[in-house]
Amino acid sequence: MAIQEGETLVKLLIDGGADVNLVGPGRFRSPLHHAVDDGKYDIVKLLIERGADVNLASGQHTPPLHQAIKGDQGDIAELLIEAGADVNLVSHISMPPLHYAIEANHGRMVELLIEKGADVNLARCSWKPPLHYAIEVDKVNIVELLIERGADVNLISHVQSPLHYAIQLDRMNIVELLVKGGANINLVDQNLKYRPLEYAIKLDRQHIIEFLLYMGANVNDILHQPITSTAREAIRVLVDNPTVIRHCRDNRDLTYLKYAIDNWKVVFEVKASQFHCDRDHQLLCYLLGAIVSRDEVYTQKILDNGVDINQFCCFISPLYLSVLTGQPTIVRMLLEKGETRL
């Protein structure tokens, strides 16, 4: 009540022996909490000068600095910090101060806290680091600011990097900021063991897939992974991408063959002829998949479609693959069609 009346009365009470840290009944707040809530800069200053605890968390109330941040009271926040308020304090009921500024989208307050020593990579108790939290609450301008101020774009927290978290939440604009800010686009997360591109494919984030490919994400391991029919749209993005096409044509470690083997039925469904622009290469893809799958019926159907069986894929011919996998029936089928090259 005295705080609402003004500085003179507060000073009078303090001079009379009032406890500046007394937590009152009812709302269980200290005088400093009341003064901060009411935006009374001069009274906050007076209480501090008279020994008020700037880090006191009373009852169910956060420390005074946290309250000043939530109220976007920069002058009071700065006053509290100068008086010793802990810019990295986490109480039993409160997030770190920086998180409150992020949540409220107070860019000016975020800058102030960082300038005064707030840890941009702080991860305490159950709270995510500031960058992860900014991604969670979708504060794009704060994400950019944190990156500029040194937040670790590859920090693993709660088993995820910021990039994986942005992909999970489908934050395309934040994904761009992270990658351009130095995020490792081939970093493996600690939970599912996915690289960002793999994770984007799993979640069918088509725009993110395209962006990661454009930025040079490693497609080699992706093409070695079996892809289910639930990711057909992601497959379309992959097979349309020049980077993937170039990789498959140039790579001599059977990447494309392995892809055909693991995914030939799914690839057939989504018409992955874009890997090779002519019909013969398309059919060759299906043929190799059918051979490795030991599907004699499907092999015959493809042969009847007029595939050029004397082609090679990654230096492997259909006849060689049939011999290698011990399939005499398919070997005979190929020889009957005129296959002569091992």
Secondary structure, 3 states (H helix, E strand, C coil): CHHHHCHHHHHHHHHCCCCCCCCCCCCCCCHHHHHHHCCCHHHHHHHHHCCCCCCCCCCCCCCHHHHHHHCCCHHHHHHHHHCCCCCCCCCCCCCCHHHHHHHCCCHHHHHHHHHCCCCCCCCCCCCCCHHHHHHHCCCHHHHHHHHHCCCCCCCCECCECHHHHHHHCCCHHHHHHHHHCCCCCCCCCCCCCCCHHHHHHHCCCHHHHHHHHHCCCCCHHHHCCCCCHHHHHHHHHHHHCHHHHHHHHHCCCCHHHHHHHHHHHHHHHHCHHHHCCCHHHHHHHHHHHHHHCCCHHHHHHHHHCCCCCCCCECCECHHHHHHHCCCHHHHHHHHHCCCCCC
